[in-house]
């Protein structure tokens, strides 16, 4: 093992070589800078960038959860959505997978990601951690850290602090070398040290507060020239800013711990990350907007970051325990990078409304008062500017309130933003932004049995060939080093039949996530846990034994390693008790028998999922090998025509991992159904960069049985767009017109091909179920078709003049349009 000083030397050598090459490349590309340098400080109202208080909207997206080819469009769409800042974690375990060996290539190229943000004129919030949680395996820590002698994570422990300081210093030095901090002319305006430590701090006693102080001093001592923050850390030492994470920080945040610090919201959760066995829970657009407006109004918030703004994909094995491969698919930019409507558009309007009044928000006098039993007003006012937030907490009633001698109707659970404290420019509960429906269309069915090959994963049974043996049950992660999900436990058992032929019962207790049992290589049973279930899973099954020696092979499976909690280094996983009950005879405990171990699967170790190594397995015709457990399958498929997102539909499979051209798309577990009866995830994203023009190699390892002949290659796109706007709505701030309008826009490469429905009047329903009401302007469809057909985007004013006059005077009217994009 490296001593710390040796590791630092190696790190700096690697860093110097990498930075030299990266700097040369950057210079060759002639990238522009966000600014020519300047100070970043803060006061009690906001971050102060180059002498100016800033109202900042930020969005979290992770370079590791997408590909470099996707980054420019993701960042561009974030900017169009009204963001000023891109926020990201730094992932220690991808950058230093082996102690002293570093990786900043491909989708782990942190500098390239930051430079792309800089090129597009946005700032960066860099969350170095290096503990990140993030539903990422081992909370972002490299697993080798677990094996450092006498280490205790995240407390006043010298081995941990040495390694943490070394890595944080390396990242900071890399950023400095590349000139990426704002005072150097770069985009980084703030950094984060640690992450939600307050949640575990009590577990470390007096060592916890000492560690917080040390981490703060260490970070500040690195002299980045920009502020540091700690999220969910109410006692963050000066000058570190304490920030809020959560769903409703406008209600839960205790506030900055000093009057000289601003109110920052580092994680506004746009949805909930999905886990296997659960249905997807989306957060409504209206609720997100309400929470943002309330934080600005109540807490004088000046920085809001959406977690996630683009979730992306947990490629490979990087998802933490039970977390799906798809991550935050319902964020403003979905897993694939498509605009998630109406969330993206509604928040875009909110950002514009807030920015319209940023002078009053950042410099104005603040006051508030009650407007009713569940209504309140928040005002920010200078001598020349004024903005008000009228809040209604009542979820059912629509009260009329009087504010400055003007009557306002407040929708249930809503906030109205009043420019100049008079004119409503945004209502959180009234969504005028475009809606969109995403569909997956089958472009290739992989149902030709002759194109498939199969390989049966060998079940280990020869103890004498094992690399590892011991008279005890070893802990799972200590054996695998988290480099594979799989650990085989193999034991020999001598069976002497009884005269009465009584049943033999195998009992196995495990703290892993899944357990498969084989007796003499024949499948004997499985059991699995769940995200919210008990940590212990038990397999209790009758088995058939041969007289004499028998081999019991038990496969312990992790579906991701833990990402949080105190004392992660002490967590124990894997099989911890095995016994056999033969009739009425005494229980035979096998824990201290001679156990053999095999780390991982044969197919993994031999990389049979790659074109280069595929021949190391004896592939056969698939024949009757569908629905067989522990079988590898492979075939090829063509790349779909066009630029639409590509995904595999794996609904017909069970559980395993899938690769395309040697790139892991991640784990799948479609057999673990949610309460709705549907898989938690069916579609698995294939980034365009993973594909070749033809003959893409698809390989799966299937644990429990499935039918690969029913797998399909799909394209994913927004095929239906819809808008519904009331004539009394405020005109969109991005619009040039004086009237409210329905604005429709297809994704890049598509045009409006048909109008499914159009009605100006009082149409009934919404974007999925719709019909004309008692008031309907006959020219509605023709007017909309003329404005929209054949175009990528169009806008239609919601006014009688556009539709040949008022079809029903005295009735409040709206326009509902549903269109197809092809």
N, C-alpha and C positions, 0 to 999 in steps of 0.2 A: 504493500500500500504506500502511496505517495505521502511523504510528510507535507505539511501545508506549504512550507516555503518552496519545496520542489514543485508542487502543483502550481503555485503562483507563477514560477519561472516558466513552466511549460505553457501555462495559459497565456502569458504575455507574449511568448514566442509565436504561438498560434494566432493570437490576436493581431500581432504586428504584421504577419504575413497576409492574413485575411484582409485587414484594413487597407494595406497598401494596394492590393488588387482591386478592392472595392472602390477605393478613392479614385484610382485611375479610370475605372469604368464610369464612375459618376462624372468625372471631369470630361470624359469623352462624350457623354450624353448631353453636356451643357445644361443641366437641370437648373431651373430658376429657384430662388429662395423665397420663403414666405416673407421675409423682411431682411433688412440689412443689419439686423442686430438691435438690441435694446434690452431694457430691463423687464423682468416679470416680478412683480411683488403682489401684495394684497393689502386690503384694509377691511374694515367691518362690513363693507357692502359687496365687494367683488374682487376677482382677480384683476390686477392692474397691469395691462400689457402695454409696454412702451409709453407709460405715463397716462394711459386711458383706462378707466373702468370698463369692463366688458361683460355684456350679457351673453352667455355662451350655452349653446346646445350641443351636446356630444352624443355620439353613438358608439357602442362597443362592437368591434368586430375583430376576430382573431385570425391572424395570418396562417396559423396552423390548421384552421378549419375550412380553408378554401385553397385555391391554387394561385400562383403568381399571375397566371393568365386571367383570372377572375378579378384581381385586385383593382385594376383601373376602373372597370364598370361599377363595381361595388362602391368605390369611393365617390365616383361621379354621381351616382344615384343618391348617395348620402348627402352630398353637397346640394343637389337639386331639392332634397327634402328639407333643406333649411338648416343643416348642421354646420357648425363652425369647427368642431373637434372630432377626431377619431380617437377612441380610447382602446387600448389593448393591454392584456397581460403579457408578461415575458415568461416563456415556458422553459424552466430550467431542465426538465428531463428530456426535452428534444434537443437542447443545445449542448448538454454534457451527458450523453447516455452512458458513457464510461468515464470514470474519473480521469480528468486530464485530457480527454479526447473530445473535440468540439465539432459541432455541426451547425453551420449557418447557411446551408444550401437549400435550393428549391423552395418549398413552402415554409421552410424554417429561416428564410433570409430576412431577418428582422430589419436590417438596414434598407434593403430594397423596398420593403413594405412602407417604412417611414418616408423614404424618398418619394414614393408614389403619392403619399398623402401630401407631402410638401409641394410636389409638382402641381397638384390640383388646388393649392392655395388654402389648405386647411391646417389646423393645429393638431398636436398630438398630446394625449394624456397617457403617460407610460407607467403602467402598473408593474413594477419590477418584483414586488413581493419579498422574497421569491416563493413563499407559500402563496398559492393562488386559489385553491379549492376548485372552482370553475367546472365542477362535474368532470374533472380531468383526472386521469389515474394518478393515484398517490398524491393528490393535491398539487401536482407539478414538481414534486421532489423527485430527483433521480433515485432509483431504488438502491444504488450502491451506498447512499447515505445511511441506509438502515444498518449496514454492516460496519460502519465506523465504530471503533471501540469506545465504550463509555458514552455514547451519544444519547442525548434526549432532545427531541425536536422542540423548537420554538420556546425555549426558556433560557435562563441564565446558565447555559452549559457551554463550556469552552470549545469542545470539538464542533458543536453545531454552529456556534457564533463564528468560528474561524472559517468554516466552509461557506456559511451564508455571506460573510463579509467579502470573501474572495470572489464569489460569483457576482454579487451586487457591484463590487468595484470593477469587475471585468466589463459588465454591461455599461456602467457609467463611462468608463474609459473608452469603450468602443463608440458610444454616442459622442463623446467629446472629440475623439479622433476624426470622426466623420463630420464634425461641425453641426450636429443636429439639435443642440440646445438653442433656445431662442436668442440668448445674448450673442451666440455665434452666427446668427442668421438662419438658424434652423427652425423646425416647427414645434419642438417639444417645449410646452409651457408649464407643465407640472408633472411630478412623478409620485408614485405611491410606494411606501415601504410597509411591509407586513400586509395582512388582509383579515379583517373581521376577527382580530385576536381577542377582543373583549369577550367573545363567545366561549373561549376556552381558558382564559386567564386565571380564573379561580382554581382550576385544577393544578396549577403550578405553585400555589402558595406565594410566598414572598419572592420567589424567583420570577413570577410573572411581571410585576411592576418593574423589577430591575431590568428585565429583558426589554420591556417597552422603552425605558429610558435609554438603554444601550442602543437599540435599533434606531431611535430618533437621532441620537448623537452621531452614530456611525453614518447615517444617511446625510445629515447636514454637513458633516465633515468632508464629504466628497465634493462639495463646492460645485454643484451643477449650475448655479446661477438662476435656478427656478425653484419655486416652492415645492415642499413635500407634503403629502397628506397621508392620513391613516383612516380607513373607513371603519365604521362601527367601533370606534375607539374614543369614548367620551373623555378619557384622561390623556389624550395625545399631548405630549409635552410641547411647549413652545419651542420653536416656531412652527411645529407640525400642525396642519389643519385637520381637525376631526370632521369627518363627513358621514353622510347617511346612506345606507343601503336599504331597500325594501319596496313594498308596494305603495305605501301611503306616507311618505316622509313629511308631507304637509301636516300630518296629524301625530306622527310618532317621534319625529326628530326632536331631541332635547335642545338642539341649537348649538352653535359654536361655543366652545368652552372659554372663549375670550371675546370681549367686545371688539377686538382688533382683527378678528377672523371672519371670513364670509361664510354664508350658508351654501354648502355644496352638496349635491345629491349625486353620488358616484354610481349607483345602480338603481334605476327605475325599471323594475321587472316587467317587460312587455308581454310576457306570457309565463307559463310554467314549463320547465324542461320536461320532456316526456320520459317515462320509465317503462320498461317492459312489464306488461300485465295491467297497465292503466290506460284509460282513454285519454286522448289529448284534451287539455283544458286551455282554451283560448281566453285571453283577457280582452274585454270589449274595447273598441276604439274610444268610446265615450269615457270609459273609466280611466284610461291612461291619460287622456287630455284633462279630465277633471283633476287628477292627482297632480299633474304638472302645474296647472294654473293655481291650485291651492298652495303648493309649495312656494311658488313665487309670491303669492299674495300674503300668506300667513307668516312665512319664515323669511321673507325678503330674499328668497333664493335667487342666485344669479348664475348658477351652473347646474344643468340637469343632463345626466348621461343615461341613455337608454341601454339596459342590459336585457337582451341583446338587441342591437339594431340590425345586425345580420348574424344569425346563429351559425349556419354552415353545417359541416359534416364531421363527425368523429371518425375519421379514417383510421384504419388499422384497429388497434386495441387500446386506443387512448381514452375511450369513455370510462367513467368511473362506475362503481357498482350498480348494476341493473339499468344504467342509463342507455337510452337508445342511440343508434348511430346518427339519426337525424337530431339536430340540436336547435332548439328555439325556432322551429319552422314557422311559427306565427308572428315572428318579428316583422318590423316594417319592410325589411328585405328578407324574403323567405330563405329556406335552406339553400335553394339553387341560385339565389341572387335576384329573383324576380320581385317586382314591386308588389307588396302585400296590401291590397286595397280593401277598405278605405283607410286603414291605419296610417299608411305613409302619407297620403294626401291630407287627411284631417290634421295630423301633427304638423305638416308643412304649413297649413293655414294658421295654426296656433303659433308657430315660431314667427311667422310674419307679423301677426297681431302683437306679439310681445315686443318684437324688435321695433315696431312702429312707435312704441312708447318707452323705449329703453332709457331715454334721457330722464324721464320722470322716475322710472323704476330705480335707476342707479344713483340719482342725485336728489330726488324729491323727499319732502317730509312725509312720513308715514303716519296714517291714522286709521282707525277702524271703529265700527259701531254696529249695533244690532239693527236689522231691518224687520225682524219678526222672530217668532219662537225658534225657527231653524234656519234663519236667513241672516246674512251679515254682509257688510260692505268693507272693503279694504281699499284705501286711497293712497296714491303716491303723487305728490304735487310740488312743482316748483313754481316760480313766479309766472312762467310762460307755458308750462306743460302740465298735463294732468292725465292720470289713468286710474280707472276704478275696476275692481273685481267684485261683482255682485254674486254671492254664493247662496245656493239653496241646497241644504242637506236633506231635505224631505224627499224620499224616494218615490212618493206617490202623488203629491199635490203640486199644482201649478199656481203658486201665489202671485198676486200683483203687489209690487212694492213701489214705494215712492222714494226716489233718490234725486236730490237737488231739484225738486219740483217737477220731476218727470216720472211718468208711470212706466214701469217695466214688468213684463210677465216673465217669470223665471220657470223654466221647464224643471221637472223632477230631477233631483240630483244633478245640478248643473252649475256652471259658472259662466256668467256673461262678462266679457272684457269690453270696457267702454273707453274708446279713444277720446281724449279731451274731456273725460268724465261725462260724456253726453251721448256718443254714438256707439251703438253695439257693432263691434267689428269681428267678434268671434263668440260663438256659444259652444261650450264643450259637448252639450247633449244634442246639438243639431248638426248632423253630418251631411255636408254638401259635397264632399269629395267623392270621386268616382269609386264605385265598387267594381270588383272583378272576380270571375270564377275561374279557378285553375283546373285543368283537366289533363289526364294522362291517356294518350292514345296509343294503342298497340301498333307498332310498325313492323315487328317481326316476332313470330311465334317459334320458339325453339323446340318444336314438337316432332322433329324428324329423328327417330330413334337411331338411325344410321350415322348421325353426326356426333353422337354422344359416346364417350368412353367412361369406364368406371374402374375404380381401384379400391379394394377393400383394405381399410386401415388395419394392419396387423395388431391383434390383441396380445400384449406381452405375457408370456407365461414361464419363460426359462429364467429362473432366479439366478442361475450360475453365470448368465451373461450380463447381469445388471452392473452398471457402473457404480451405483450407490446401494449399500445395504446397511442395515442396522437393526438391533433388537428393540426398536421403539418406532412410534409413529411420528414422523418428522412434520414440522410445520410447512404448510404449502408454499407461501411466498418466499420463505428462507431457502427453499429448494429451487424454485423456478426463477427467482430474482425478478419476477414479474415480466419475464421475457416471453412467456407463453401462458395461456389460460389453463393448461392441462398438466396434471401430475398423476402418474400411475403409482398405486400402492399394490404390491404383489406379494402374496404369502402362500405357503404350501400347508395343506391340512390333510391329516390322515383320518380317513373315515372307516370306522368298523361298524357295519350294519347291526342293528338290534333285531331280535327275532320277531318283534311285533310290527316292524316296518313303519315305525312312527316318523312323522315329518321332521325335517331338519329346517330350522329357522335361522336365517342370517340377519343379524342386526348391526347396522352401521350408523354411527353418529358423526356428523361433520359440521364444521363451521364455514365450509365453502358454500358456493351458491347452487351448484348442481352436483349430483353424484350418480354415476353409472356403475353397475356391478356386472361382472362376468364370472362364470364358473366354468373352468375348462374351456375357455374362450367363447362359451355360449352366453348370450345375453340373459341376464337374470332380473333386471329391474332398474328403475331410475327414480329419482326424487329431486325436486328443486325447491328453492326458497323464493322469497319475493322481497322487494325493496323495503316494505313496511312490516314484514313478517318477522318472526323470531330469528335470531342469528344462528340457531342450531337446526339442522335438517336431519331427519331420521329415516333410514330405509329399513323396513321390516318385511322380509319376504321369504317365502318357502323356496328352497333350492333342492336340486337333485344332485347327489354326489355318487361317484364311483367308489367301489370298495378299494381301499388303499389310498394312495396319494392323489390329492386334487389341488388344482391351482385356483385361487380366488384372486381375480384382478379387479381392483377398484379404481375408477377414474374420478379424481377430484377435479372439479371445474370451477374456475372463477369467471364471473361475467363482469370484469372490471375490478380494480382494486379500490380501496376506500379513498375518499378525497378530502376528508375532514375529521375533526375530533381531536381531543387531547391524547397525547402519547400514542401517536400512530405507529411509532417504531415498536411498540409492545403488542400490537394487535396480532391475534393468532387466528389462522385459517387452516382449513384442511381437515382430514379425518382425525378424530381423537379417541374413538372407541370402536372396536370391532369384536363381536362375540358370535358364537354359534350355540344354539340350543338344540340338542338332539333328544327329542321326546321328553321324558321326565328326568333325564340325566342332568347333573349339575351344569350350569352355564360354563362354557369354555371361552375364556377371555383371550383374545389373540394379540392384545396390544404389545406384549413383550416377546412375541415370536420373532423369527428372523424375517424381516421385511426387505423386499427389493424395491427399488424406485426407478422409474423412467420419467425423465423430464420432457414433456411435450409429446407430440405425435410424430410418427415416422415421416409422414408427408410434410410436416412443418420443417423438421430437421433437414430433410433433403430438398426442400424448396420446390416441390413438384408442381407448385402453382405458377412457376415461371417457365417461359419458353425454353430457356437454357437447360433447366434441370428437370423438366417434365419427364424426360426419358428414363430417369432413375427409378421410376415406378413401372410395374407391369400392368399397364392399362389393358382392359378387356372390353368386349362388346357389353353394352349395358344390359341387354336381355332382361332377366328377371331381377335386376339389382335396384329397381326403384323401391322406395319405402324401406330400405335396409339401413339400419343404424351404422354409423362409422364407415361411411363410404365417401370416397372422393369422386367427383364428377367433373368432366371437362368437355367443352365444345368450342366452336368458334361462331362469331356472328359478324354481320356487316355493320358499318357505321351508318346510322340514319342520315338521309339527305337533309341539308339545311342546318340552321344554327340553333334549333330548339334544344332545350335541356334534355339530356338522355338519362333514363333510369331503368333499372331492372325491377320487374314485379316478381317477388319471391313468395307470393301467398301460398304456393303449393308445397313449399319446403317446411322444414321443422326448425332446427337450430344449428348454427354453425358460423362460418366465415366465408366471405366471397372475395375473389380477386378478378381483376380484368387487366390483362397484359402485365401481370406481376404486381400490380398496385392493389393493395387491400382497400376495398370499399367499406370494410368494417364488419362487425358482428351482425348476424340476423337471428331473430328468435320469433318467427311468425306463429309458431305453435302455442306460444304463451298468450292466450287471448285476454283481452280487456273485458270488463263487465258487459260491454256492448256486444260481446261475441266476436268482435273484429280484432285482428292483430294490432298491436300498438304501432307497428310500422310495417308497411308492405312494399313501399318503393325505396330503392337504394340508388343514390345518385352516382352517376359516372361522369365526372368532369370531362369536358371535351378534350383536355390535354392528355387524358389517360388513353384516348382512343387512337387507333391507326386507321388509315383509309379502308382497309379490308382485313378480314381474318383476325378479328380481335379474340384473344384467348380468354375464355371464361372458365374459371375453376372454382368449385365449392367443396368444402368439407361439411358433410351432414352428420350430425351426432345422433339424431333420434329417428330419422326416416322421413323422406319426402319424395315428391315426383318432379324431377328436373324437366321432364318433357312438357310441363305446363308453365314453365318460366317464359315470360315475354319481355322483349325489349320495347320500351315505351318512350315517347317524347312527351315532355311536360310543358304546357304553355297556358297563357291566359287566353281563353277562347271566347269569353263573354265579358263585356263591360257594361256598366249600368250607372245611371245617374238619376237622382231624384232631388229636386230643389224647389222650395216654396217661394212664391213671389215676394214674401215678406222677409226672406233671408237677406243677410248683408251680402253685397257683392264680394266675390273673392278678392283678396288683396293683390293677388297676382294677375287679376283681370284688368283689361283696359276699359271695359264697359261700365256703364252706370247701373245696369240691371243685374240682378242675380242670373246665373246661367248654369246650364248643364254642360259640363266639359267632359268629353270622352277622348280616350287615347289608347291605341293598341300598343303592345310591346314592339320593340324594334323588329323590323322585317315583316310585320303584318299590317293589314289594312282593314277598315270596316267593310265587311262584305254583305251584311244584311242587317235590317232593323227588325228585331223580333217583336218589339212593342214600342209604341209612342203614344202618349196621351197628355195633352194640355187641358187641365180642368181639375177634377178631383179623383184621379185614378186611385184604385184600391189595391192593397197589397204592397209588395216590395219587389226587390230585384229577382227574387226566385219564384214568387207567385204573384201574378198581377192580372188586372182586368180594368176596363174602363168603368168609371163611376157614373153618377147621375149627370155630371157635367163633363162634356168632352168636345173639344174643338175638332171638327171633321178634318181640317187640313193637317192635323198633327203629324201623321205618318209621312205625308209627302214633303212637308217642310223639313222634317228631320232627315229624310233620305237625301234631299237635295243638298243639305248642309254637310252630310257625313259620308255617304257611300263612296268608296274608292279612296278615301283619305285615311292617313294614319290617325289623325286627330281632328276634332271639330268642337265647336262650342255653339250652343243655342240659347239666346236670351229667353228668360222666363217673363215674357211680357205680351199683352194682348196684341200689340202691333205686329209681332212676328207671326201670329197665327190668324191674321185677318180680322181681328177684333175680339172683344170680350164675349166668350160663349155663354157666360152666365153671370151677369152683374150681381154684386152683393155677396158672392161666394168666394172665399179664399181659395186661390188656385195654386197648382203646382205642376211641374212637368216631370214625367217619369219616362225614361228611355232605356231600352235594353237592346244592345247591339252585339253582333257576332264579329270576331276578328279572325281573319284567315290569311 
